[in-house]
Structure formats: structure tokens, C-alpha cells
Amino acid sequence: MMTMKHIPVTFWAIVAAIFGLILGSFLNVVIYRIPNNLSLAKPRSFCPNCKTPIKAYDNIPIISWFILRGSCRNCKSSISFQYPLVELSTGALFFTIVYFIKPISVTPAICVLAAAIVSTSVIDLKYMKLPTKILYPTLILGGILLAVASYQTHDFKRMLTALIVGLIAAALLFLFFMILPPGSIGLGDVRLIAIQSFFLGWFGWKFAILGFALGIVVGGFLTLGLLAFGVKKMKDKIPFGPFLSIGALASAYMTLAFPVWVK
């Protein structure tokens, strides 16, 4: 008789990917509505141009966008490629997280982090904001799931480490926020780094530091590239949240490369 333990991880990864695609569709709603102070519950999904409610058969992740050729069925206005990209990215992240990251008990928490990273990164790129309406629920839900993972692995030291790392990161970054020149770092970035450090701290404090370092390196190189090619100027503000998020996700996957660090 096959038990849960005997089901291949590939099966769970595929299930996670399907859930990620569906969740990605909801994240598009989050990305549009939260910066515009709209309710997530009502009304149901609608075309941003003509406000016509979107039928269920036109709201199938990825597929509907291609069937409709990237336009609204009613008014024919263009629908951004952001929509299938967010859905595909969320599905792909959920698949790889469940397939690669160990132990399996922590993957729900990392999927929550990944969903927050996708939504906040797009919002930061479009609106230069990192909404607390996403960050705080991510912290609460992620904290619960990390506690469950600690219970399942009988290792509460990991949860304690995560809490300590998150608090230290928050304290240090808030101090930097207070003493650095205005505009050097945003309060949203402080919150994001602290929350990411909390999640990564579950694997060990080294991964929290690695995630932050990778985010700085990625952000530095990409910023230099934008300046070099004239896309941005020195006086322009550059959203740093997506770079920090890339570093955090990369660090989570690095648990495979440095298993000896996972204590």
C-alpha cells in the first residue's frame, strides 16, 4: 500500500506548480489592486480599460492570455505580458522549491516567500512601493509555517535562529535607515530584508547573510548596467526590492550547494 512518504517528489512538485499558476493569477490581482487601494475581494476580476468583468473561461492561467492574443475580449485593449509572466514565474518557482529545497516540510513557507517576492517585485518596479499589506501577512503566515516545519523536523533551534536573525537584521537595518542620508535606503527595503532574513535564518544565519550579499551584488551590477546604457541616470530612483528578492531566492536554493551550513 502506497503512503504519502512513497509518493515521488516530482508528483508534489507538479501539484505545487499547478497551484502556483492559479495563485499567480491571484497575484496579478494583488499587483493591480493593492497599490491602487482597491479591495481584493470585490469586485471580481475586470478589464482595467473597459471595466467589464472577466469570465471564468477567460481567466485560465497563461492559456487564456494566449487564446485572447493578449487583448480584452470585450474592448480589444492590450493586456500586458506581465499577466502570464507572473503566473508562469509563480508556477515555476513553486515547482523548483518543492523539487529541490529540503526538508520538504519547509517548502510551504518558502513558497509563501516566493509568492510575496513575485508580487512585491512587480509592484516595486511599477510603483516604487513595497506594500506592508503584503509584507506583514507574509511574515505572519510564513512564521506559522516555519514553526510547523520546526515541529515536523523536531528542530526548534531553527525557529529560534530564524527569529534571532530576523530581529537582528531589522534592528541593524532600521539603525542604518536612521543614520544614512535620506533616500539611501527605503523603509520598505528595511522591512523586506528583515523578513527575508527571518525566512532564510531558518536554514542558518549564513544563508541570511548570503541572501543579503547576493542581493547587493546583483543590484550593484544591474544598476551599473542601467547607468552605462543610459536607461537610468544617477539622480533617478531605482527599485532595489527585486534585487534583494533575487538574492534571497538564490540563497534559498543554495541550501543544496552548502548542505553543511544547514544546521
Residue pairs with C-beta under 8 A, 6 or more apart in sequence:
9 98
9 99
9 104
10 99
12 98
12 104
13 94
13 95
13 96
13 98
13 99
14 95
16 94
16 95
16 97
16 98
16 107
16 111
17 91
17 92
17 94
17 95
18 91
19 94
20 90
20 91
20 92
20 93
20 94
20 95
20 111
20 115
21 61
21 62
21 87
21 88
21 90
21 91
22 61
23 90
23 94
23 115
24 61
24 86
24 87
24 88
24 89
24 90
24 91
24 118
25 59
25 61
25 83
25 87
27 86
27 87
27 90
27 115
27 118
27 119
28 82
28 83
28 86
28 87
29 40
29 45
30 40
30 119
30 134
31 82
31 86
31 119
31 122
31 123
31 126
32 38
32 48
33 39
33 40
34 40
34 123
34 131
34 133
34 134
35 123
35 126
35 127
35 129
35 131
43 53
44 53
44 54
45 53
45 54
45 59
46 52
46 53
46 54
47 54
47 72
47 74
47 75
47 77
47 79
49 72
49 75
49 77
50 72
50 74
50 75
50 77
52 72
52 74
52 75
55 73
57 64
58 64
58 68
58 73
61 84
61 87
61 91
62 84
62 87
62 88
65 79
65 81
65 83
65 84
66 84
68 79
70 78
70 79
70 80
70 81
71 77
71 78
71 79
72 79
82 122
86 118
86 119
86 122
89 118
90 114
90 115
90 118
93 111
93 114
93 118
93 249
94 111
94 114
96 253
97 107
97 110
97 111
97 114
97 252
98 104
98 107
98 111
100 253
100 256
101 107
101 110
101 252
101 253
101 255
101 256
102 255
102 256
103 149
103 152
103 153
105 148
105 149
105 152
105 153
106 145
106 146
106 149
106 153
106 202
106 203
108 145
108 148
108 149
109 142
109 145
109 146
109 149
109 199
109 202
110 199
110 252
112 138
112 141
112 142
112 145
113 138
113 142
113 195
113 196
113 199
113 248
113 252
114 249
115 138
116 134
116 135
116 138
116 195
117 245
117 248
117 249
119 134
120 130
120 131
120 134
120 135
120 192
120 241
120 245
121 241
121 242
121 245
123 129
123 130
123 131
123 134
124 130
124 188
124 239
124 240
124 241
124 242
125 239
125 242
128 237
128 239
129 188
130 186
130 188
130 189
130 191
130 192
130 241
131 188
132 188
132 191
135 188
135 191
135 192
135 195
138 195
139 195
139 198
142 195
142 198
142 199
143 198
146 158
146 159
146 162
146 198
146 199
146 202
147 159
149 158
149 202
150 156
150 158
150 159
150 202
158 202
158 203
159 202
161 201
161 202
161 204
161 205
162 198
162 199
162 201
162 202
163 198
163 201
164 201
164 205
165 197
165 198
165 200
165 201
165 205
165 208
166 194
166 195
166 197
166 198
166 201
168 197
169 193
169 194
169 197
169 198
169 208
169 212
170 190
170 191
170 194
170 197
173 185
173 189
173 190
173 193
173 194
174 190
176 184
176 185
176 190
177 185
177 187
177 190
183 237
185 240
186 240
188 241
189 240
189 241
189 244
192 241
192 244
192 245
193 212
193 215
193 244
196 208
196 211
196 212
196 244
196 245
196 248
197 208
197 211
197 212
199 248
199 252
200 207
200 208
200 210
200 211
200 248
200 251
200 252
201 207
201 208
203 252
203 255
203 261
203 262
204 261
204 262
204 263
206 258
206 261
207 251
207 252
207 254
207 255
207 258
207 261
207 262
208 251
210 247
210 251
210 254
211 244
211 247
211 248
211 250
211 251
211 252
212 244
212 247
213 247
214 246
214 247
214 248
214 250
214 251
215 240
215 243
215 244
215 245
215 246
215 247
215 248
216 243
216 247
217 247
218 243
218 246
218 247
219 238
219 240
219 243
219 244
219 247
222 243
223 232
223 238
225 231
226 232
226 238
227 233
227 234
232 238
255 261
255 262
